[in-house]
Structures are given as C-alpha cells and as structure tokens.
C-alpha cells in the first residue's frame, strides 16, 4: 500500500494514462522519466543500451497505463518497477564480450613482467588446444577466431556467415564448457 496521498500532478497523469492520452506519456516522461533513466544507467552501465531500454519502459507504461492504481503505488515507484524489470531482462539477454587473457599478458610484459611468463603462456595454449578439441567444431572455431585472430563477434559473424546471435551463444556456450573442463582438470583425484 502507498504511504502518502497522490499529488494532483500524479492524479492528472494517471487519469490521462487511463484515457490513453498521449500528453499523459509526455507528462510522465517530463516528471518521472529522469529518475527512471538514471536507474537504468546505474543498472546497465551502457548509455545507448539504457536509452533503448528506456524507450521500452515508456512504451510499457503507455500500454499498461490503464492498470495503474494510484492507491497502490506512486507513479515514480510504478515507473521505477517497470524500469527495473526491463533492466533485468536486458542484462539476462546480454552475452558479454569475452575477455582475452593475452591482452593482460601483453600489458604485463610492457610493464616489465616476469621472464617465466612465456612458459606459463605456452602451457596455457597447449592446454587450451587440448580442451578445444573436446568442444563441438563450431564452438571451437568461434573461440579460435576470437583469440587467435582477434576478431570481434561481429567480425566472426561476417567471416563465417553465421548470425551474430548464434556467434554470441556459441561463444558463451564454449566458454562455459571450457570453464567446466578447466575446473574438472584442477580438481584433485
């Protein structure tokens, strides 16, 4: 239940949403939009993606406006709840770009890293190659193109003719399987 009585501005916007008045969405955007957008920026940490999700939030507010009940929650809370849900949906769908450990190695070498690191790197490469042989060929190919040739996921999609979403899912799947195999390898018998 709501703690305070709705303001006249809030009641006016809520009534407009119930009537499907486009001016109500503009007023919602002007009055409560900056807070919802800030919440999305904090959650997603990518300005362009947050702005895309923000458009989804406003569309959902427009579509669900008739169901808003000012006695249950404030418009600010209602909009923030929609924003939070859409941010979670966005973050769940997102497949992060894998990090290349060779970049960290190159950085450490430039700063005067340990002379024994090349041996460790060689062992890591041999281990990785053995593990890649256990992956499905299409997953191994994506991993090799990413870390051997340094191609981005978009470049891999263009190079192979495989849709970007498929490249991302194959990369994520391959990395999960590689991680599991590495953990299994490190577990003492």
N, C-alpha and C positions, 0 to 999 in steps of 0.2 A: 504494500500500500504506500502511497505517496505521503510525504511528510508535510508538505506545505500546499496551500491553495494555488491553483494555476493562475498565472498573470493574465491580464486582458490580452496581451500580445499572443501568448500561448493559446488561449481560447480561440482567438481570431484565426490563427494559423491552423489549429486543429479543425475548426469548422470549415475552413477553406479546403483542407485536405479531404474531408468527408464529401464535400461538393465536387471534388476533382477540379478545383480552381487552380490554373497554372500560376497565378500570383501567389498562392499559398506556398508552392515549392520555392519560388523566388524569395519569399519572406523567410522560409525555413533555412534556406541557403545563407541568406544575409545574417540572420540572427544566431543560428546554431552551427552553421557549416564550418567556420574556422576551427571550432573545438573538435569536431569530428575529423577534419582533415589533419589536425595536429596529432590526434590519437592514431590515425593511420600511418603518418610519417614515423611516429615512435615505434609502432609495431612492425612495419615493413622495412623501414630504413632504405628505401629506394624511392626518390621523389616521383619519378614517372609512374612507377607501379602504384604508389599510394594515390596519385591523382586518377589513375584508371579505376582503381577500386572505389575511390570517392564517387565517381560517376555511377557505379553500380549501387552504392549506398543511396544516392539521391533518387535513382530510378526505383529502388525497392521502397523507399519512403513514399514515393508517389503511388506506387502500386498498392502498398499496404496502408495508405493514409486513412482509408475508411475504417480500419480496425483500431486505430489509435484511440486509447481511452485516457483522457487527462486525469481521471481519478486514480489510475493505477501507477502512472509514472509521468515525469515531466518530459517534454519534447526533447530536451537535452539528453536525458537518460535513454529515451527510446532510440534516438538517432545514434547515440554512442553504442548502444547494444547492437544495432544493425551494423555499425562500422566495425565493431569488434568481431562479430560473426564473419563478415566478409573478409576481414584481415586474416582470420584463422583459415578460412577457405583458401585464400590466396597463398598463404605460407605452406599449407598442406600440399597444394598442387605444384608448387615450385620445386624444381630439381636444381640444387646448387651446382655451379660450375666446379668441377673437381680441381683441387689444388695440386700443382705439380711440385713434388718434393725437390726436383732438380733445380728449381728456381731458388729455393732456400739454400741448397748446396752451393750454387754459383755465388750467391750473396756472401756466404761464409768464407769461400775461397778468396773473394775480393778483399775481405777484411782480415786476411792472414789466417785462415782456418788451419786445422790440424793436418799434418802431412800424411796421416794414415787414413784420411777420409776416402781417397780414391779406392783403396782396397775394400772398404766397407761398401762403397757405392757399387763396385764390381760384384760383390757378393749379393747385394740387393737386386741388381739387374738379373743375375743368374737365377736367383730365387723367383723373381717376378716372371721371368720367361717360363720357368717350370710350371708356375701356377697358371699362367695364361694358357698353357697347353691343355689345362683341365677345364677351361671355360668353353662355352659354345663359340664356334668360329666367328659369328657376327659380333659377339660381345668382345672377344679378344681383338678383333680388327679395330673396333672403336677405341679401345684402350691404347692400342699401338699407335693409331693415328694421332691421338691426343698427346701422348707423352713422347713418342719418338719424333714425330714430325712437327709437334707443337701446334696442331690445328685446333681451332675453336670448334665448339659443337656445331655452329652454323656452317663452318667450312667443311666439317666432316659430312654434314648432310648434303652439301653441294657436291662434294667429291664423290660420295658413294651413291647419290641419288635416293637416299633413304630420307623420309620425312624427319624434320628436326625433333619432333616429339618422340619418335622412335629412337633417334640417336640419344636423346636425353634419358629415356627409360633404359636403353641398353647400357649406357654408361653407369647409371645408378645401380642397376642390377649387377653389372660386372664388379663394381666397387664393393657392393655388399658381399658378393660371393668371395672376392679376393680377401676382404677383411676377415670373413669367417674362416677361410683356409689358413690365413696367417695366424689367427688366434689358435686354431687347431694344431698348427705346426709348433707353436710355442708352448702348448700345454704339455707338461712332463708326463711321461708314461707311468 
